[in-house]
Amino acid sequence: MQEQTVVIKGIKDGLFIVLSPTEEWLVITSELAERIDQQSAFFAGAKVTVDVGERPVPKYELGSLKALLERRGLTLWSVLSDSHTTNESAQALDLKTSTANPVPGRDDTEGTETDSEEDGTVGLMIKRTLRSGRTVHSAGHVVVYGDVNPGAQIVAAGDVIIWGKLRGSVHAGVDGDETAVVCALDMTPTQLRIAKYITTSPPDKRRNPRPEVASIRQGQIVVDVWTY
């Protein structure tokens, strides 16, 4: 099935736009402009998240996309990408960045950017095991439906929930949020941090795993049974 050059979806607080990672940039931006112009009244004022997948987008191209949207009354707010070049471009333009949302049909899903229904906090859903060498950053919460292996790392401004084994490193509440928590079905992290506090798993940690939640209490990280 032929890949769509531009996919536009409505989300809670704006638009989610997926751009082909292989088509020529000018072809993509021309089609995007045409699609928006066809429904200009509907799209006007929207906050936009763009997924460019693995495409390396230099600053001048990303800047031109930002300007294209602004001329039509839209605001480019966030960029999802697996490319270091693209992420650097986004940061230079003061745009939020995260790992890419999957284009429909892709099997190498790393995460899905979404909005929490409870408080509107941006978060990241990862439907796979994070293997050694992988690092995930999120300006909100992170949920992993799988394991976090030794050598993998998660850094989040909000909570981190692991529906599996936590063996790697996690830093929740990275911006200083001491109310952040870390939950896992089996919690033996290499290193666990919440805000400015840090701990590791004791060497004699039992091998009868149970769901646990880590939080800050009385100036230290404590781990309790997770009654989810």
C-alpha positions as CSV (number, residue, x, y, z in Angstrom):
1,M,0.0,0.0,0.0
2,Q,1.4,3.4,-1.0
3,E,2.5,5.6,1.9
4,Q,0.6,8.8,2.5
5,T,2.7,11.9,2.2
6,V,0.7,13.9,4.8
7,V,-1.6,12.5,7.5
8,I,-3.6,15.0,9.5
9,K,-5.4,14.0,12.7
10,G,-7.4,16.0,15.2
11,I,-6.3,15.5,18.9
12,K,-7.5,16.9,22.2
13,D,-5.6,20.2,22.0
14,G,-4.9,20.7,18.3
15,L,-3.6,18.8,15.3
16,F,-1.3,15.8,14.9
17,I,0.4,15.8,11.5
18,V,2.5,12.9,10.2
19,L,4.9,13.7,7.4
20,S,6.4,11.1,5.1
21,P,10.0,10.3,6.1
22,T,11.0,9.6,2.5
23,E,9.2,12.0,0.2
24,E,10.9,15.2,-1.0
25,W,10.5,18.0,1.5
26,L,9.1,20.5,-1.0
27,V,6.5,18.0,-2.1
28,I,5.5,17.4,1.5
29,T,5.2,21.0,2.4
30,S,3.3,21.9,-0.7
31,E,0.7,19.2,-0.1
32,L,0.5,20.2,3.6
33,A,-0.2,23.8,2.6
34,E,-2.8,22.7,0.1
35,R,-4.6,20.5,2.6
36,I,-4.7,23.3,5.2
37,D,-5.9,25.9,2.7
38,Q,-8.8,23.6,1.8
39,Q,-10.1,23.7,5.3
40,S,-8.5,27.0,6.6
41,A,-11.5,27.9,8.8
42,F,-11.4,24.5,10.5
43,F,-7.6,24.5,11.1
44,A,-7.2,28.2,12.1
45,G,-5.7,28.7,15.6
46,A,-4.7,25.0,16.1
47,K,-1.6,24.0,18.0
48,V,0.3,21.5,15.9
49,T,2.5,18.5,16.7
50,V,4.5,17.2,13.7
51,D,5.9,13.6,13.4
52,V,8.8,13.4,10.8
53,G,10.0,9.9,11.8
54,E,13.6,9.2,11.0
55,R,13.9,12.1,8.5
56,P,16.8,14.5,9.3
57,V,15.3,18.0,9.0
58,P,17.8,20.8,9.1
59,K,16.9,24.1,10.9
60,Y,16.1,26.0,7.8
61,E,13.6,23.4,6.6
62,L,12.0,23.1,10.0
63,G,11.9,26.9,10.2
64,S,10.2,27.1,6.8
65,L,7.6,24.6,8.0
66,K,7.0,26.7,11.2
67,A,6.6,29.8,9.0
68,L,4.2,28.0,6.6
69,L,2.0,27.1,9.5
70,E,2.1,30.5,11.2
71,R,1.1,32.2,7.9
72,R,-2.1,30.1,8.1
73,G,-2.8,30.9,11.7
74,L,-1.4,27.6,13.2
75,T,1.3,27.2,15.8
76,L,4.0,24.5,15.5
77,W,4.4,23.4,19.1
78,S,6.1,20.0,19.1
79,V,8.2,17.8,16.8
80,L,8.4,14.1,17.1
81,S,11.5,12.6,15.6
82,D,14.1,9.8,15.8
83,S,16.7,12.0,14.1
84,H,19.4,13.8,16.1
85,T,19.6,16.5,13.4
86,T,15.9,17.1,13.6
87,N,15.8,17.3,17.4
88,E,18.7,19.8,17.4
89,S,16.8,21.9,14.8
90,A,13.7,21.8,17.0
91,Q,15.6,22.8,20.1
92,A,17.2,25.7,18.2
93,L,13.7,26.9,17.3
94,D,12.4,26.5,20.9
95,L,10.1,23.7,20.0
96,K,9.3,20.7,22.2
97,T,10.8,17.4,21.0
98,S,10.2,13.7,21.7
99,T,10.8,10.3,20.1
100,A,8.6,9.8,17.1
101,N,5.1,8.6,17.0
102,P,4.7,5.7,14.6
103,V,3.5,6.2,11.1
104,P,0.6,3.9,10.5
105,G,1.9,0.5,9.4
106,R,5.4,0.9,11.0
107,D,6.4,-1.9,13.3
108,D,9.3,-0.2,15.1
109,T,7.1,1.7,17.4
110,E,9.1,3.6,20.1
111,G,6.4,5.7,21.6
112,T,3.2,7.6,21.1
113,E,2.8,11.2,22.2
114,T,-0.5,11.8,23.8
115,D,-2.4,14.0,26.3
116,S,-3.5,12.7,29.7
117,E,-7.3,12.8,29.9
118,E,-7.1,13.7,33.6
119,D,-4.9,16.8,33.6
120,G,-3.8,17.5,30.1
121,T,-0.1,16.7,30.8
122,V,1.9,15.6,27.8
123,G,3.1,12.0,28.1
124,L,4.7,9.2,26.2
125,M,3.4,5.6,25.7
126,I,6.0,3.1,24.7
127,K,4.7,-0.3,23.6
128,R,7.9,-2.3,23.6
129,T,10.8,-3.3,25.8
130,L,13.5,-0.7,26.1
131,R,16.8,-2.4,25.5
132,S,20.3,-1.4,26.6
133,G,21.5,1.8,25.0
134,R,18.0,3.3,24.6
135,T,17.3,6.7,26.2
136,V,13.8,8.1,26.4
137,H,13.0,11.8,27.4
138,S,9.6,13.2,28.1
139,A,8.3,16.6,29.1
140,G,5.5,14.8,30.9
141,H,4.8,11.2,32.0
142,V,6.2,8.0,30.6
143,V,4.3,4.6,30.4
144,V,6.2,1.6,29.2
145,Y,4.2,-1.5,28.2
146,G,7.2,-3.9,28.4
147,D,10.5,-4.1,30.3
148,V,13.3,-1.6,30.9
149,N,16.5,-3.5,30.5
150,P,19.9,-2.7,32.2
151,G,21.6,0.0,30.2
152,A,18.3,1.7,29.2
153,Q,17.3,5.0,30.7
154,I,14.1,7.0,31.1
155,V,14.1,10.7,32.0
156,A,10.7,12.3,32.6
157,A,9.3,15.5,34.1
158,G,6.3,13.5,35.5
159,D,5.6,10.0,36.6
160,V,7.1,6.8,35.1
161,I,5.0,3.6,35.0
162,I,6.6,0.3,33.9
163,W,4.1,-2.5,33.0
164,G,7.0,-5.0,33.2
165,K,10.4,-5.3,34.8
166,L,12.5,-2.2,35.7
167,R,16.2,-3.1,35.4
168,G,17.6,0.1,33.9
169,S,17.7,3.7,35.2
170,V,14.8,6.0,35.7
171,H,14.7,9.7,36.7
172,A,11.2,10.9,37.4
173,G,10.3,14.5,38.3
174,V,13.4,15.6,36.6
175,D,12.4,19.3,36.8
176,G,12.1,19.0,40.6
177,D,8.6,17.6,41.0
178,E,8.8,15.7,44.3
179,T,5.3,14.4,43.9
180,A,6.4,12.2,40.9
181,V,6.3,8.4,41.4
182,V,7.8,5.4,39.7
183,C,5.8,2.2,39.4
184,A,6.8,-1.2,38.1
185,L,5.6,-4.8,38.2
186,D,9.1,-5.9,39.2
187,M,11.3,-3.1,40.5
188,T,15.1,-3.7,40.7
189,P,16.5,-0.6,38.9
190,T,20.2,0.1,38.3
191,Q,19.4,3.6,39.5
192,L,16.2,5.3,40.5
193,R,15.9,9.1,40.9
194,I,12.9,11.3,41.8
195,A,13.6,15.0,41.6
196,K,16.9,15.5,43.5
197,Y,16.7,12.2,45.4
198,I,18.5,9.0,44.3
199,T,18.7,5.4,45.3
200,T,19.6,1.9,43.9
201,S,18.2,-1.5,44.5
202,P,19.7,-3.3,47.6
203,P,21.9,-6.2,46.7
204,D,19.8,-8.5,48.8
205,K,16.5,-7.5,47.1
206,R,14.2,-10.6,47.2
207,R,13.7,-12.5,44.0
208,N,9.9,-12.9,44.6
209,P,8.9,-9.8,42.6
210,R,5.7,-7.9,43.3
211,P,4.3,-4.6,41.9
212,E,5.9,-1.6,43.7
213,V,5.7,2.2,43.7
214,A,8.5,4.5,44.6
215,S,7.8,8.0,45.9
216,I,9.4,10.6,48.1
217,R,8.4,10.6,51.8
218,Q,10.1,12.5,54.6
219,G,13.1,13.5,52.4
220,Q,13.9,10.1,50.9
221,I,12.7,7.6,48.3
222,V,10.6,4.9,49.8
223,V,9.2,1.8,48.0
224,D,5.7,0.4,48.8
225,V,3.5,-2.3,47.4
226,W,1.8,-0.9,44.2
227,T,-2.0,-1.5,44.6
228,Y,-2.9,-0.6,41.0
